[in-house]
Amino acid sequence: MWLWWISMVGDLWFGVTWLLNQVAKLNPIKRVPDLALLKQQFDDLPDGNSNLPRLDVFINTVDPINEPMIYTMNSILSILAVDYPVDRTATYLSDDGGSIIHYEGLLETANFALLWVPFCRKHCIEPRAPESYFAVKSRPYTGNVPDEFVDDHRRMSREYDEFKVRLDALFTKIPERSDAYNAEAKEGAKATWMADGTQWPGTWFDPAENHKKGQHAGIVKVMLNHPGDEPQFGAPASAANPLDFSAVDVRLPMLVYISREKSPDYDHQKKAGAMNVQLRVSALLTNAPFIINFDGDHYVNNSLAFRAAMCFMLDRRDGDNTAFVQFPQRFDDVDPTDRYCNHNRVFFDATLLGLNGIQGPSYVGTGCMFRRIAVYGIDPPRWRSDDFKIVDNANKFGNSMSFINSIPSAANQEWSMTSPPADEESIKEELDNVMKCAYEEGTEFGKEIGWVYNIATEDVVTGFRLHRTGWRSMYCRIEPDAFRGTAPINLTERLYQILRWSGGSLEMFFSHCPLLAGRRLNFMQQVAYTNMTAYPISSVFLVFYLLFPVIWIFRGEFYIQKPFPTYVLYLVIVIVMTELIGMVEIKWAGLTLLDWIRNEQFYIIGATAVYPLATLHIVLKLVFRGKGVSFKLTAKQATSTVNEKYAEMYMVHWTPLLIPTIVVIAVNVGAIGAAIGKAIVGGWSLLQMADASLGLVFNAWILLLIYPFALGIMGRWSKRPYLLFIFFVIAFVVVAAVVVAIHAARTGSVRFHFSHSGGASFPTSWGF
């Protein structure tokens, strides 16, 4: 009876969650940016200048080892070379580890950009991240000087190779330089030294007080100053520089290095805390009305991406009420079959597109353009009262008057803007102040201002807060893809990533319940957020379903109430209908059948491996007032050589997360083997065998869904997938032989026979 109740409650839960999932997709709307109209209205001015709004770009990184520095520097190079007015963008790199490697790597990048950016402009290069560009051997040429391209391309390829060598050399060059300076000092701690002979204020290679991770001073360094308003053309080709940039504007956008102050006495709130510091520092330096953020491993793949997002922000119909524009995430270096569903196209191309017809897609952490005043927690125009004030309570923004005074300017400078301060020293004291650990005490940062704190999925919650305030968002998908990045192709790293997402989603469901968000959040949007945050609970029922075959192994047979054929017919109809709806979804979202299959497979893998732990996390945190489960940050894969393509995918990093799914595989393999063995010795009728086969279909279906996981734990053996099927067959035979042997030991003999009469009971490998 208890199995029946679990089955009924589980079916009800699955039905409700399926309906919630479909509700969010009832009104998908595709919006296409009109780049030609944007150019006509904002670029084609009589004076030749552009009237596009200023844009601040945030990039976040922590560790040059776990997040390979070559990715971060490629991201910066692609941003510096983007097709947007050079005097209207500023890039801020937040190095949350305070590493001198990142700082000097950024110096090298700024120097290399003097060649790379003009080269991109001269030849209309796409993409403008050199690592991705040079990885493709041939591309159609779209520039205006084809006769110079071959020589320029060859020279830039050599320059880029030398640039990478210089970046790699920093890991040995800086320690050697520091050792030399420390040898001269002959006393004190082993400091890390900068090239100018001063001690690095951030983290040292040999940690010391006030110079270690989690404890160091704040740092702001302007690497590239803000350019002038007038074009500056480069030099013609010469013996020293064979690249002819005489007809190319060689100006570079502003580039700033930031490492916030850290102290062991404060919770620094990881990425959310770093971005809130970027928010304040950028307000003092450039104060652009729009912000776009990237993870350190993402780069601009389409140089028109910023303009595409700006089309929605400046739309005269509803642009003023748009808080952010979200691009779908796309990834490089994912295996062609997308074994672990890294592309996640069902979510990015179907779910987010469906939300676009309600109040807009959720914020997914990277590749998103924001309206600055929306991030400040200011109401959208449609919800403002007659006595509305931009800054109604200055205290919630902190004690920096320079920062507070910048807020109205951010709201009003979309059409006419001034250049940022030229003298960095004039605002150094204010910059130090807004980077201090104690600055946010008594403010609304992390709550109603900036990125939200105390949750693993700060991105989704921040987007939810903006929607709850009444803002809307837009979904923007363009070709070629706007941005691309890297994804964890190792099974263990992928599971850790999903664990962090699912645990954070459940936290959001219980701490920011979407159904209690208020009238400014569209009801359908509330339903969508509920579905996006409560989904890990499904694992409670899924685990029971997937482990039901163990009952067959131990009990042999049990009874199912009639009318069984009617139930099976009903079940088949429901399954077929849901799958057909899924096929329709594939069609309108532009997905492939493989995308849909991978989504189904990894949902089951997640439900067995990580969703139960995410549920345990929220139980510990809410019921027992504990800290919950600690989430591991995902390590990025290093750049692969041709001979090591997808090498990470074939490595097995054993972790307890793998155990539950291995148990599910073992149970279902054992159930099939036990059924074969009992069929041999059990004296079944043909009717009983037919009934049992229905249960075996369930077991086989589960194994098919968990197939990518099984390949993952095979390591390099998975390069030959057919071996997995051989292993399964061998396992079936071994289990069947064990069942036959046990039967023989009990009865003293084995008889192989099949009767022709049926009974009221029948064996099966699943349990209802």
C-alpha positions, 0 to 999 in steps of 0.5 A: 500500500505504501508503494501505491501512495508514493506512486500516486503522490509522485505522479501528482507532483510530476503532473503539476511540475509538467504543467508549470513548465508548460505554462511558461512557454505558452506565449513565446515571442522572438524579438529581432534587433534592428541594427540598421535602424540603430545605426541610422538614429545614433551613428549617422550624425552630421559631425560623424560622431556617435550618440550611443549611450556609454557602456561599462563592461564587468569581467570577473575572475578569481584564480589564474590557475583554476580559471586559465588566464588565457581565457580572461585575457581573450575575453578582454581583447574581444571586448576592447575590439568590439564594434561600439564607439571606442570613447563610450565603453570602459572595461573593468576586470575584477580580480577577486584573488588580488593576484599580481599574475592577473595584474601584469597579465592585463598589462601585457594584454593592453600592450598586445591590444595596440596591435590586435584591436586595429587589426580587427578593425582593419580586416573586420575580423570575427570573432575578435578573441584571438584564441578562437579566431586563430583556431579556425584555419580558414574563414571568408574574408569580409574586410576591405583590403584583401591584398594586405590580409595574408601578410597581416594575418601571418604577423598577428599570428606570430605576435599572438604566439609570443603574447601567450609565451609572455603570459605563461612566463609571468608564472616564473618571471614574477617569483624570480624577480621577487626573489631577487628583491627579497635577497637584497632586502635580507629581512622581513617577509618574502614579499611579491614585487612589482616591476617598478620595485614596489611591493604588490599590495595584493596577495603574495606568493608567500602569504603574509599578514595583509597579503594573502587570499582573503586579506589584502588592500583594495587596488584600482589601476587604470591600465588604459586611459579614456580615449579622446573623442576624435579618431586617432589614426595609426602609422603606416607600415615600416620596417619596425612595424609592417602592419599598416594602420594609417587608415585605422582608428587605433584608439583603445577603450578605457581599461581598469583593474580592480581588486577589492579590499578583503579581511577575514572579519567579513563575509565577502559574498563571492561573485556578488560582492565583487560585482557590487564593488565594480558597480561603485568603482565604475560609478565614480570613474565612468558612470555609464547608464548601462552595464554588461557583465561576463564571466572570465571565460566568456568572450564576445563572439559577435562584435555587434552584440553590444549594439544588438542589446542596445536596440532593446534598451533604447526601444521607444515602446518599452525600452525605458522599462527594460532592466536587462537584456539576456543573451543565451549562453553558448560554449566552445570545446564541448564534445560534438555529442554534448554528452553532459548537456552543457549547451542546455539549449532546452533552457536557453532556447526554449524556456527563456524564449517562452519567458520572453512573452511574459515579463522576460527571461531570468538573469543567468549570470553572464552575457547580460546587459543591465540598466544601471538605475535598475540595479540600484533598486530604483522603480521602473517608469511605469511604477513611479509615483508623481512625487518620485525621487531617484534617491529617496534615502541616501543612507541605503547607498552608503557614506560616499557622497561622490557615489550617491551624487552619481546616481541621478547622473546615471539616470539622466545621461543616456543621451548626453554624457561627459567624459570620466575624470582624467585625474585618477588621484582626485578620486583615489580617496573615494575609490578606496572608501567604496572598496572597503569591506565595511562600506556596505554595513548598514546599507541595502547592498546585497538586498535591494541594491546591486547583486543579491547576497547569501545565496548560491544562485545570486544571478537568478535571485538578482533578476527575480528582484528586478522583475519583482520591482516591476521591471521587465527583461528581454531575450536576445538571440543573434547569429553568429552567437553573441558570446561564447565561453567554456563549460565543464566537460568532465562529469564530476565538474559538471555535477558540482556545477548542477549541485550549486545551481539546484541547491541555490534554486531551492534556497531561492524558493524558500527564501524568496518565494515567487508566489509571494512576490506581489502584484508587480510580478506577473502571475505567469512569471511567478509560476515560471519562477516557481518551476525554475526553483522548486524542480529539485524536489522531484528527485524525492519521488524519482529516486523511489521510482528508479529504485523500485526494481530492488523489490523485484530482486528480493521479493520475486513477485508482487501483485498489481490491482486490475485492470492492468491493461487499462492502466498501461494504455493510459500510461502510454497515451500520457507519455506519447502526448508529453513527448509529442509536445516536447517535439513541438517545443523542439520545432518552435525553439529551433532545437535538435532531437539530440538537444532534447534527448540530452536534456532528458538524460541529464535531468535523470542524472541530476535527479539521482546524483545531485538533486537529493543532496540539494534537497538535503542542503535546504533541509539542513539550512532551514529545519536544523538551522545549519549552514547546509552543504558547501558548494564547490566552484567549478574549475574551468578546463584548460585549453586543449591541444589537437592531440588532447581534444576533450581529454577532460571528458575522459578523466574520472574524478571520483566523488561521493556524488557519483555513488547514488547514480551508480547504485541506480545503474546497479539496481536496474542491471540487477533487476534485468538479470534477475528477471532473466534468471527467474524466467529460466527457473520460474516456470512462467507462462507466456502471459506472465513473461509478457507482463514481466517484459513491460517492467523490463522496458522500464529498466532498459529505459532508465539505463538508456537515460543514464547512459551518458553517466555510465560512459563518464565513469568508464573513463578512457574506455568510453571512447569505444561506447560499444564496450558499455553494451558489452559490459551490460550484457555480461552483467545481465548474464552474471546476475542471471547465472547467480539467480539460477545458482541460488535456485539450484542450491535451494532446490537441489536441481534446476528445471527449465520449463514454461507453463501455459497457464496464467495467474492473478499475480505476475513477476515484474521488475518495477514496483507500483 
